[in-house]
């Protein structure tokens, strides 16, 4: 941070003498398309985060971190400035939106991790030359190593973790600085040239020479991990743990909202996960299975404590799969699916090229009802005629038997009648069907969210000409499906009016654009 050297006053004027920084600022270098080399950029942001942590420890939030506030001295060391807008409260005011954390944009609760987000945004722009906020989408940030292949994968992981939308997932400024410093140290060690040692003269070894082993890197074999959502009741949790242990799990670990079981064989893991989903159907458990190396990573363990004792990249992937998995479903990765038994059918997950999901068993077709006994007419014949039994004509003489005819009892035909009850029922069905077709869409609702607007200014929202109501930017309005006219008013500003189309079960987001009202109006 820039320090005050001295101050003095003559008869008329006040003077301040401050440190001279000939290196300029990072904003000037970005505009001239001369960003620092990536190692230098990481070192500058590391120094900036150390300065931020010092300010946070003294109860000061910067609130306006951007490249223009990071200056360089004669030795190319970072100096953090811009504290003229800092304050010692828990509330931030709106500053540069390109580097502002999501909770600051939403005017929510903030702390020092909001400054960590801004520092990571500046580092992202120094590494890639792109600021994702200028595209209006912080949620789908491209990995820096996908833009420049020479960047380490670990550096991209650190930057994206510090750009997390959830403040709880971000490290503090001091932790972020330490992680960047360790990354630079590892890169320096990896890039050091090998030292050519001169061959030593062989000497006879001592009689009882014992070599000393300094370090042996642990070798971790691939395993299959099962992650299940945890039931709420303690008794059900004990039953689930017993099920996994009986399925020959190597270890079982309870996390905040799930349980992790490690298996040495993928087939045992798949069968255990399938049994858990079936037996705990009332709790609507879901399970995901991944095969790979689960070696605990220190950086993941510090920043993602919800991943448990095996916090690493594969554990984060498994946890993300469980969060997106529907209830009462079983999902596997492509490698584990090759070990699935033939009795279980898996289908690809839509939108995920390397995931499969257990196919639901088709419901059995209902058996047809037993046929009713034949009616009297069916037993007598379709014509309704009845012939006299032959024994009634046996007594006729043989001479007249050829002329004998059997008697026919003809069923009289009933005159056709119109069933008005059926006609009325049909008319009612048509009427209510048409009413449902046209009225039902009008009863559906959608959501509208208005973002932005002047900070700390009371807003009034009017929908379709109705009386205006107080509104806070970022809140959700529930409206009927169709076209609506939204009018946003604020004292001292020209009203903002816009027509929006609300769709069922959709959220429309519209930025508020209010301009200062001219005097006299």
C-alpha positions in Angstrom: 0.0 0.0 0.0 1.2 3.5 -0.7 2.4 5.3 2.4 2.3 8.9 3.2 5.9 10.3 3.4 5.2 13.7 5.0 2.8 16.7 4.9 3.3 20.4 5.5 1.6 23.7 5.1 2.7 27.1 4.1 0.8 30.4 4.5 -1.9 29.4 2.0 -1.6 25.8 0.8 -1.4 22.2 2.1 1.1 19.8 0.6 1.4 16.0 0.7 4.5 14.1 -0.3 4.0 10.4 -1.2 6.0 7.6 -2.7 6.9 7.9 -6.4 5.9 4.8 -8.4 7.4 5.0 -11.9 6.1 1.6 -13.1 2.6 2.8 -13.8 -0.5 0.6 -13.2 -1.7 -2.7 -14.7 -4.7 -1.0 -16.5 -2.2 1.0 -18.6 -0.4 -2.2 -19.6 -3.6 -4.0 -20.5 -4.7 -1.1 -22.7 -1.3 -1.1 -24.5 -1.6 -4.9 -24.9 1.6 -5.4 -22.9 0.4 -7.6 -20.0 3.1 -9.1 -17.8 4.4 -12.7 -18.3 2.2 -15.2 -16.4 4.7 -15.8 -13.6 5.1 -12.1 -13.1 1.3 -11.7 -13.1 0.9 -14.4 -10.5 3.6 -12.7 -8.3 1.9 -9.3 -8.6 -1.5 -10.7 -7.5 0.2 -12.6 -4.7 1.6 -9.3 -3.4 -1.7 -7.6 -3.8 -3.5 -10.3 -1.8 -1.0 -10.0 1.0 -1.8 -6.3 1.1 -5.6 -7.1 1.1 -5.2 -9.6 4.0 -3.3 -6.9 6.0 -6.3 -4.5 5.4 -8.8 -7.2 6.3 -7.0 -8.0 9.5 -7.4 -4.3 10.4 -11.2 -4.3 9.6 -10.9 -2.5 6.2 -12.5 -3.8 3.0 -11.1 -2.4 -0.2 -14.3 -2.7 -2.3 -13.0 -1.3 -5.6 -10.1 -3.6 -6.6 -9.2 -3.3 -10.3 -6.1 -3.1 -12.5 -5.9 0.7 -12.3 -5.4 0.4 -8.5 -2.4 -1.9 -8.7 0.7 0.2 -9.3 4.3 -0.9 -9.8 7.4 0.6 -8.2 10.9 0.9 -9.7 11.6 -2.8 -8.9 8.3 -4.0 -10.5 6.8 -4.7 -7.1 3.0 -4.4 -6.7 1.6 -1.5 -4.6 -2.1 -1.5 -3.8 -3.9 1.9 -4.0 -7.4 3.1 -4.3 -8.2 3.1 -0.5 -9.8 6.5 -0.9 -13.1 4.6 -1.4 -12.5 2.1 1.4 -14.6 2.0 4.5 -14.7 0.1 7.8 -18.3 -1.3 7.6 -19.8 -4.5 6.5 -21.6 -2.9 3.6 -20.1 -2.3 0.1 -21.2 0.4 -2.4 -21.2 -0.1 -6.1 -17.8 0.3 -7.8 -16.3 -1.2 -11.0 -18.8 -3.9 -12.0 -16.3 -5.8 -14.2 -14.5 -7.0 -11.1 -17.3 -7.1 -8.6 -18.3 -10.3 -6.7 -21.9 -11.6 -7.3 -22.9 -10.9 -3.7 -21.9 -7.3 -4.1 -23.9 -7.0 -7.3 -26.9 -8.4 -5.4 -26.3 -6.0 -2.5 -26.0 -9.0 -0.1 -23.7 -9.7 2.8 -20.0 -9.3 2.0 -16.7 -9.9 3.7 -13.0 -10.1 2.7 -13.7 -12.9 0.2 -15.4 -10.3 -2.0 -11.9 -8.7 -2.5 -10.5 -12.2 -3.2 -13.0 -12.5 -6.0 -11.9 -9.2 -7.5 -8.2 -10.1 -7.2 -8.9 -13.4 -9.1 -10.8 -11.5 -11.8 -7.8 -9.2 -12.3 -5.5 -12.2 -12.4 -7.8 -13.9 -15.0 -7.6 -10.9 -17.2 -3.8 -10.7 -16.9 -3.5 -14.4 -17.9 -6.0 -14.5 -20.7 -6.5 -10.8 -21.8 -10.3 -11.4 -21.4 -12.6 -10.3 -18.6 -15.7 -12.6 -18.6 -17.8 -10.0 -16.9 -17.8 -7.9 -20.0 -19.7 -10.8 -21.7 -22.2 -10.7 -18.9 -21.7 -14.3 -17.8 -19.6 -15.0 -14.7 -21.3 -18.5 -14.3 -19.6 -20.2 -17.4 -16.0 -19.0 -17.2 -13.6 -20.7 -19.6 -10.6 -22.3 -18.0 -7.4 -20.1 -18.5 -5.4 -23.2 -19.6 -7.9 -23.8 -22.4 -7.2 -20.3 -23.7 -3.4 -20.5 -23.2 -2.0 -24.0 -23.1 1.3 -23.0 -21.4 -0.6 -22.1 -18.2 -0.4 -24.8 -15.5 -3.6 -26.7 -14.8 -3.1 -26.1 -11.0 -3.1 -22.3 -11.7 -6.5 -22.6 -13.5 -7.9 -24.5 -10.6 -6.8 -21.9 -8.1 -8.3 -19.0 -10.2 -11.6 -20.7 -10.9 -11.9 -21.6 -7.2 -11.4 -18.0 -6.2 -14.0 -17.0 -8.8 -16.6 -19.3 -7.3 -20.2 -17.8 -7.2 -20.5 -19.0 -3.6 -18.4 -17.0 -1.2 -18.0 -20.0 1.1 -16.0 -21.8 -1.6 -13.5 -19.0 -2.0 -10.2 -18.8 0.0 -9.4 -15.8 2.0 -7.0 -13.3 0.5 -4.0 -14.5 2.6 -4.7 -18.2 1.8 -5.0 -17.3 -1.9 -1.6 -15.5 -1.8 0.0 -18.5 -0.1 -1.4 -20.9 -2.7 -0.1 -18.7 -5.5 3.3 -18.5 -3.8 3.5 -22.3 -3.4 2.6 -22.7 -7.1 5.4 -20.4 -8.2 7.8 -22.3 -6.0 6.8 -25.7 -7.5 7.1 -24.3 -11.0 10.6 -22.9 -10.2 11.7 -26.3 -8.9 10.3 -28.2 -11.9 12.0 -25.8 -14.4 15.5 -25.9 -12.7 18.0 -27.6 -15.0 19.5 -30.9 -13.9 22.9 -30.5 -12.2 25.6 -32.7 -13.8 27.6 -34.2 -11.0 31.2 -35.3 -11.6 31.7 -39.0 -11.1 33.1 -39.9 -7.8 35.9 -42.2 -7.1 34.4 -45.5 -5.9 35.5 -46.4 -2.4 35.0 -49.6 -0.6 31.9 -49.4 1.5 32.0 -49.6 5.2 31.3 -52.9 6.8 28.0 -51.9 8.3 26.9 -49.2 5.9 23.1 -48.6 6.0 21.6 -46.3 3.3 19.3 -43.6 4.5 15.9 -43.2 2.7 15.0 -39.6 2.7 11.5 -39.7 1.2 9.4 -42.2 -0.7 6.4 -40.9 -2.6 3.2 -42.8 -1.7 1.8 -44.9 -4.6 -2.0 -44.8 -4.7 -3.8 -47.4 -6.7 -7.1 -46.7 -8.5 -10.2 -47.5 -6.4 -13.9 -47.2 -6.9 -15.7 -44.7 -4.7 -19.5 -44.7 -4.0 -21.1 -41.4 -2.8 -24.7 -41.7 -1.5 -27.0 -39.0 -0.2 -27.5 -39.4 3.5 -30.9 -40.2 5.1 -32.0 -37.7 7.7 -32.7 -40.2 10.5 -29.9 -41.5 12.7 -31.3 -45.1 12.6 -31.4 -45.0 8.8 -27.8 -43.8 8.7 -26.6 -46.7 10.8 -28.5 -49.1 8.5 -26.9 -47.6 5.4 -23.4 -47.8 7.0 -24.0 -51.5 7.9 -25.1 -52.1 4.3 -21.9 -50.6 2.8 -19.7 -52.5 5.3 -21.5 -55.8 4.6 -20.8 -55.1 0.9 -17.1 -55.3 1.7 -16.3 -51.6 1.6 -12.7 -50.8 2.5 -13.7 -47.6 4.4 -16.9 -45.6 5.0 -16.7 -41.9 5.8 -19.6 -39.6 6.6 -19.6 -36.1 5.0 -21.9 -33.2 5.7 -24.8 -34.4 3.5 -23.6 -37.7 2.1 -21.6 -40.9 2.8 -18.5 -42.0 1.0 -17.5 -45.7 0.6 -14.3 -47.0 -1.0 -14.2 -50.4 -2.7 -11.3 -52.3 -4.2 -13.5 -53.9 -6.9 -15.9 -51.9 -9.2 -18.5 -54.7 -9.3 -18.9 -54.7 -5.5 -19.3 -50.9 -5.6 -22.0 -51.0 -8.2 -24.0 -53.7 -6.4 -23.7 -51.8 -3.1 -24.9 -48.5 -4.6 -27.8 -50.3 -6.4 -28.8 -52.0 -3.1 -28.7 -48.7 -1.2 -31.0 -47.0 -3.8 -33.5 -49.9 -3.7 -33.6 -50.5 0.1 -33.8 -46.8 1.0 -36.5 -46.0 -1.5 -38.6 -44.3 1.2 -35.7 -41.9 1.9 -35.3 -41.3 -1.9 -31.5 -41.8 -1.8 -29.4 -41.3 -4.9 -25.9 -42.7 -5.5 -23.0 -42.0 -7.9 -19.9 -44.3 -8.6 -16.5 -43.2 -9.9 -13.3 -45.2 -10.5 -10.0 -43.5 -10.2 -7.2 -42.3 -7.9 -8.4 -40.6 -4.7 -5.3 -39.1 -3.2 -5.9 -36.2 -0.8 -4.9 -32.9 -2.2 -3.9 -30.1 0.3 -5.4 -27.2 -1.7 -8.7 -29.0 -2.3 -8.8 -29.9 1.4 -8.4 -26.3 2.5 -10.9 -24.8 0.1 -13.5 -27.6 -0.1 -13.9 -29.1 3.4 -17.3 -30.6 2.3 -15.3 -33.2 0.3 -14.0 -34.9 3.4 -10.7 -36.6 4.1 -10.2 -37.6 0.4 -10.6 -34.0 -1.0 -9.1 -34.1 -4.6 -10.2 -33.5 -8.2 -11.9 -36.9 -8.5 -13.7 -36.4 -5.2 -15.0 -33.0 -6.5 -16.2 -34.6 -9.7 -18.0 -37.3 -7.7 -19.6 -34.7 -5.4 -20.8 -32.7 -8.4 -22.3 -35.8 -10.0 -24.3 -36.5 -6.8 -25.6 -32.9 -6.6 -26.9 -33.1 -10.2 -28.2 -36.7 -9.8 -32.1 -37.0 -9.5 -33.5 -38.7 -6.4 -33.7 -42.5 -6.4 -31.2 -42.7 -9.3 -27.8 -44.5 -9.8 -25.2 -42.9 -12.0 -21.7 -44.2 -13.1 -18.8 -42.8 -15.0 -17.9 -44.5 -18.3 -15.0 -46.4 -16.9 -17.0 -47.9 -14.0 -19.9 -48.8 -16.3 -17.7 -51.4 -18.1 -17.8 -53.5 -14.9 -21.6 -53.4 -14.5 -23.4 -56.7 -14.5 -25.6 -57.7 -17.4 -28.7 -57.7 -15.2 -28.5 -53.9 -14.9 -29.1 -51.8 -18.0 -27.6 -48.3 -18.1 -28.4 -45.5 -20.6 -26.3 -42.4 -21.3 -27.1 -39.2 -19.4 -28.4 -36.5 -21.6 -25.8 -33.7 -21.9 -23.1 -35.7 -20.2 -20.9 -37.7 -22.6 -19.1 -39.8 -19.9 -22.0 -40.6 -17.5 -24.6 -43.3 -17.6 -27.7 -43.8 -15.5 -29.6 -46.9 -14.4 -32.6 -47.5 -16.7 -36.0 -47.7 -15.0 -37.7 -51.1 -15.2 -40.9 -50.9 -17.3 -44.1 -51.3 -15.3 -45.8 -54.7 -15.8 -48.8 -54.6 -18.1 -52.0 -55.2 -16.2 -53.8 -58.5 -17.0 -57.0 -58.2 -19.0 -60.2 -58.7 -17.0 -61.9 -62.1 -17.3 -64.4 -62.3 -20.1 -68.1 -62.0 -18.9 -70.3 -65.0 -19.4 -72.3 -65.0 -22.7 -75.7 -63.4 -22.5 -79.0 -65.0 -23.3 -79.1 -63.5 -26.8 -75.5 -64.8 -27.5 -76.6 -68.3 -26.4 -79.7 -68.1 -28.6 -78.0 -66.5 -31.6 -77.4 -63.1 -32.9 -80.7 -62.9 -34.8 -82.7 -63.3 -31.6 -84.7 -66.2 -33.2 -85.4 -69.4 -31.4 -86.2 -72.7 -33.0 -88.5 -75.2 -31.5 -86.9 -78.4 -30.1 -87.0 -81.2 -32.6 -88.9 -83.4 -30.2 -92.0 -81.3 -30.7 -92.3 -82.5 -34.3 -91.3 -86.1 -33.8 -95.0 -87.1 -33.5 -95.9 -85.9 -36.9 -96.5 -88.7 -39.4 -93.8 -89.4 -41.8 -96.0 -88.5 -44.8 -96.4 -85.0 -43.5 -93.0 -84.6 -41.9 -91.6 -83.0 -45.1 -94.2 -80.3 -44.9 -93.7 -79.7 -41.2 -92.1 -76.4 -40.3 -90.6 -75.4 -37.0 -92.1 -72.5 -35.2 -90.1 -69.3 -35.0 -90.4 -66.8 -32.2 -89.3 -63.5 -33.6 -88.1 -60.9 -31.1 -90.0 -57.7 -31.8 -87.8 -54.7 -32.7 -87.9 -51.8 -30.4 -88.1 -48.4 -32.0 -84.9 -46.4 -32.0 -84.7 -43.8 -29.3 -82.2 -40.9 -28.9 -80.3 -41.0 -25.7 -80.3 -37.3 -24.7 -78.2 -38.0 -21.6 -75.3 -39.2 -23.8 -75.6 -36.0 -25.9 -75.5 -33.8 -22.8 -72.5 -35.6 -21.4 -70.7 -35.2 -24.8 -71.5 -31.5 -24.9 -70.2 -31.0 -21.4 -66.9 -32.8 -22.2 -66.4 -30.7 -25.3 -67.1 -27.5 -23.4 -64.8 -28.2 -20.4 -62.1 -29.4 -22.7 -62.1 -26.2 -24.8 -62.2 -24.1 -21.6 -59.2 -25.9 -20.2 -57.3 -25.6 -23.5 -57.7 -21.8 -23.6 -58.0 -20.9 -19.9 -55.3 -23.1 -18.4 -52.3 -21.4 -20.0 -53.6 -18.1 -18.7 -53.5 -19.4 -15.2 -49.8 -20.4 -15.4 -47.2 -18.2 -13.8 -43.6 -17.2 -14.5 -41.0 -15.2 -12.7 -39.4 -11.8 -13.4 -36.2 -10.5 -11.8 -35.0 -6.8 -12.2 -31.3 -6.3 -11.8 -29.1 -3.3 -11.3 -30.4 0.2 -10.8 -28.9 3.0 -8.7 -27.6 1.7 -5.3 -29.4 2.5 -2.1 -32.3 4.1 -4.0 -35.9 3.0 -3.2 -37.5 1.6 -6.3 -41.2 1.4 -7.1 -42.5 -1.2 -9.6 -45.8 -1.0 -11.4 -47.2 -3.9 -13.4 -49.8 -3.3 -16.1 -50.6 0.2 -14.8 -51.5 -0.9 -11.3 -50.4 1.1 -8.3 -46.7 0.9 -7.7 -45.2 -1.2 -4.9 -41.8 -1.0 -3.2 -39.2 -3.3 -4.9 -35.6 -4.3 -4.2 -33.3 -5.1 -7.1 -32.7 -8.9 -7.5 -36.1 -9.9 -5.9 -38.4 -12.2 -7.8 -41.8 -11.1 -9.1 -44.4 -13.8 -9.9 -46.6 -12.9 -12.9 -49.1 -14.6 -15.1 -48.1 -15.9 -18.5 -48.4 -13.3 -21.3 -47.2 -9.8 -22.1 -46.9 -7.3 -19.2 -45.8 -3.7 -19.0 -43.3 -3.1 -16.3 -42.6 0.5 -15.0 -39.8 1.2 -12.5 -39.7 4.5 -10.8 -37.3 6.1 -8.3 -37.1 9.5 -6.8 -34.9 11.8 -8.8 -34.8 9.4 -11.8 -36.6 9.2 -15.1 -39.1 6.2 -15.0 -38.0 3.1 -16.8 -40.8 1.3 -18.8 -40.5 -1.9 -20.7 -42.8 -4.6 -22.1 -41.9 -8.2 -21.2 -43.3 -11.6 -22.2 -43.6 -14.0 -19.3 -43.4 -17.7 -20.0 -44.6 -20.6 -17.8 -42.1 -21.7 -15.2 -39.4 -19.5 -16.7 -37.4 -16.7 -15.1 -37.0 -13.5 -17.2 -34.1 -11.2 -16.1 -34.2 -7.5 -17.2 -31.6 -4.9 -16.3 -33.0 -1.7 -14.8 -31.8 1.4 -16.7 -32.7 4.6 -14.9 -31.3 8.0 -15.8 -31.1 11.1 -13.7 -34.1 13.3 -14.2 -33.3 16.7 -15.6 -33.9 19.6 -13.3 -37.3 21.3 -13.7 -39.0 18.1 -14.7 
